[in-house]
Structures are given as structure tokens and as C-alpha cells.
Amino acid sequence: MTDRIAGIPRTALERLLADERARFDAAHPRSRALAARTAAHWLHGVPMHWMGDWGTPVTLFLQAARGAELADVDGNTYADFCLGDTGAMFGHSPEPVARALEAQGRRGFTAMLPTEDAAVAGELLAARFGLPFWQMAQTASDANRAVLRWARAITGRKSLLVFEHCYHGAVDDAFVRLEEGRTVNRPGLVGQAADLGLHTRCVEFNDLAALEAALRTREVACVLAEPVMTNAGMVLPEPGFLEALRELTRRHRTLLAIDETHTLSTGPGGYTGVARLEPDFFVAGKAIAGGFPCAVYGFTAELEERIRGMLAAKPAGHSGIGTTLAGNALAVAALRACLEQVMTPRAYEHMLAMAERLEDGLERLIEQESLPWHVQRVGARLEVGFTRTPPRTGRQSVGALPPLLPDVIRLYLLNRGLVITPFHNMMLLSPATPAAAVDRLAVGWSQCVADLTIAARS
Ligand SMILES: Cc1ncc(COP(=O)(O)O)c(C=O)c1O
């Protein structure tokens, strides 16, 4: 029997990958030259080592990013559906944010003092996401770390609960796996001295019985969850799961932190707004200030009171929460401009329409070619899953991620001016993405499948 990967013969994938690598090589001489220079001074030849994870023969060097387009240093242009892995969900350099940064840039970057923009941005956050109190951080990882500390401090409980194969950024406590019912450190994690299983419980997404059993101990300070798992392929909540999560956390006096860093793709108020989730904490980063480094977390009036009370009663000394540059004047200016002028209901209308258009195109391809694949979507964010039916847990989803096939598809598309995310195959639609680019992407997927069919015959 032929060795097949998600319905495609492995030999066809290997053949097409070799062709595409050669094609990429020929089109990127300047990237190759720059990669040779950077290899001498940067780990993996890049300023942040994940930038080397694209699976291209050499690192692709960016010349410029604008709207929903990228240009590389060799003069190739691309329709960008990766959008900085969500940081540029609202397009690269959105004009109002660029203008706000330019103006604030001449009035001081950071002074450890709030500006007038903070008054406006606070009001905008509260009105949009329905929580009255807010704090800023520089990254979503930082925001999540702060939320965990506040939650532990005010509940007096030590444990965190997360879902198997979640990702919430570089948050040590969340780097766990579920192994035979035990929570253990995640394989692959480096430099971690602590046994994270001591204070973190890990259960499967959509497993209410396990969730209830973990919360019943009343040791869990906080559940940190994405409303849709977007970092393990894509796993949607089953009907009633998020409502039950809210009810159980309330019943057991555990705080619920909803991390909307990726699911902000759902609508102007995030998934929380659409599904009326009522979290205790709400976290968003990456795109919340148009891609300028910035994250926010919001919380209820009740939590604000508990936090203030706890801070007043604690011994003097550093709380361990906050960083020097968080809430700097540039970030607040960018945040205000993004909330006020970029993340508008109109922008979302376009993003969602484009996402539906792409979803239709991909579903048509899957049906016409009888591929054992499916499409998952959360608002303007979608992925192809390489199984006939969608997964219901993180473990199922990660277990079904095939080797080779996503790499072939990604490089094939890249070679045709279409960029999708290097992590699984996430595709994101921005307010700047034109319908023509969406149609080109759907055609790109079809051509890739057609060329794989040809490669399978030769
Ligand atoms: C859901 C979620 N939360 C938080 C983060 C962390 O974001 P950052 O790397 O910007 O800190 C990520 C990153 O992918 C994420 O997917």
C-alpha cells in the first residue's frame, strides 16, 4: 500500500517539496546573501529564533510590509495571510496607528507617567469589552503572567488550570502536558527548574467531567483559557462547554481568565462579545495596538476592589507585577488609535466577509477533490485541518497534524506570492485584504492539490 499523508502519497509530497525548494532558491538570492551574514551573529541567523521556523531553504528577508502585502528584499511581493502571526491582524502599519506613533514619537516615548490618551483608551476598552478596569503590558505573555499573579494573590490559592496543548505565550506555569492523568512539564521546554505540575492542573478542552473534578478541589485560583483553541490546530468549544466553564468556575470560586489574543478575530468585542462570556479577566495582545508592542488585561469591579484591598494590606515591597516600559506613551497612543479608528465594526464586516469567501473556496476544493480534510474558522481566522472530522480536544488536534503536507503547501503558496502562517496553516483576513487576494489564495490551494495529483502519477 502507498504511504499516504492525509490522503496524499508521501512520494508526491517529497517530489513537490524538492521542486518548490529549488524554485524558492532561484527567486531569493538577496535573502540568501543576508542569511549568510546574519548567521554569524544571531541564533539561527534571526533576531528571534522562531523567525527561522518558516521551512524555507533560507530565511526570507522582509523589505516592507503595508496593508495586507509584503515585499521581500529580492523584489518579490506577497499577499499576506499570516499577518505577523496575528500581530498585524488589522493590516501592516494601519494609517491611524502610524500617525499616532509619529505624533507621540515627537513628544516622548516613555516617562513613567500617563498621557491624555490613557483616559480615552481606558474608556474605549471598557465600552468595547465590557470590563471596567484595565492594565497594560507589553506582550500577551506578560499580561497572562500578571493575571495569574493577581488571581493567586487575591484568592489565596496556588493552582492554575489550563487545557491540554494550550498556548498562552511564554508563561512558565502553562507549559504543561497531561500524561496518564498527571500534569507534567511539557517536553521541549528548556531551562525550567520547577516541577510545574505542582501548581498547574491540565485537562482536555471540552472535557467537562475532568474540569469539574479539578475545580472541585477548590485549589484552583484561575482557569486560563482561549475560548477557541487556536494554537493546536483549531479546536472549537462544543455547545454548552463555555457556559459550563463559567458556571463551574463561579460555583468553585475560581477566577476565569479568557485569553483573546487570537480570538479577537471573532468580532469587535472578541469572542467574549459574541458569546457573552462574562470572564473575570480578559486578555488581549499582539494586534490590540495595531501590531505595536502592547497588551491589555481587563477585570471586573469586584476584582479591582479585591486587588486594591490586597495591595493595601500587603507588606511593603515590589508586587512582582508590571514592567518598566508597560503603558509607555507610544503604546497608549497606538492603542487608542487602533481602538478608535482601526478595529471598527466596519473593518470587522470586511474581515468576516473575506474569511467566509475563503472558507467557501476551501470547502469547495475539499468537496470537489474528495479530500479527507475540513476547514475550521473563528471569525476572520481559519485553518485547514487534515482529518475528515474536526478534533474535539487539543490532543486529538495535535495528534492529527500531519508531517510534510503543511510544509509543502506553505512553500508552494509562498512561491506563488501567498503567505500563510508557519505554525499549522493559519490564515487571517485583515481589513486591508482585497477579495482578489482571497480568490488567489483559494486558487493557490487548488493548484497545489492539482500539482500533488500530477506528482503522484509521475
Ligand atoms: C492565545 C495566546 N495568548 C498569548 C500569546 C502570547 O503572545 P506574545 O508572544 O505576543 O506574548 C499567544 C501567542 O501566540 C497566544 O496565541
PDBQT file of the ligand as one rigid body, heavy atoms in Angstrom, charges set to zero:
ROOT
HETATM    1  C1  LIG A 501      -3.610  32.802  22.884  1.00  0.00    +0.000 C 
HETATM    2  C2  LIG A 501      -2.269  33.451  23.043  1.00  0.00    +0.000 A 
HETATM    3  N1  LIG A 501      -2.011  34.149  24.152  1.00  0.00    +0.000 NA
HETATM    4  C3  LIG A 501      -0.840  34.749  24.341  1.00  0.00    +0.000 A 
HETATM    5  C4  LIG A 501       0.158  34.669  23.395  1.00  0.00    +0.000 A 
HETATM    6  C5  LIG A 501       1.479  35.339  23.631  1.00  0.00    +0.000 C 
HETATM    7  O1  LIG A 501       1.670  36.417  22.806  1.00  0.00    +0.000 OA
HETATM    8  P1  LIG A 501       3.100  37.115  22.795  1.00  0.00    +0.000 P 
HETATM    9  O2  LIG A 501       4.031  36.132  22.169  1.00  0.00    +0.000 OA
HETATM   10  O3  LIG A 501       2.901  38.332  21.960  1.00  0.00    +0.000 OA
HETATM   11  O4  LIG A 501       3.457  37.413  24.207  1.00  0.00    +0.000 OA
HETATM   12  C6  LIG A 501      -0.065  33.940  22.234  1.00  0.00    +0.000 A 
HETATM   13  C7  LIG A 501       0.980  33.838  21.201  1.00  0.00    +0.000 C 
HETATM   14  O5  LIG A 501       0.834  33.212  20.193  1.00  0.00    +0.000 OA
HETATM   15  C8  LIG A 501      -1.310  33.323  22.047  1.00  0.00    +0.000 A 
HETATM   16  O6  LIG A 501      -1.576  32.598  20.961  1.00  0.00    +0.000 OA
ENDROOT
TORSDOF 0
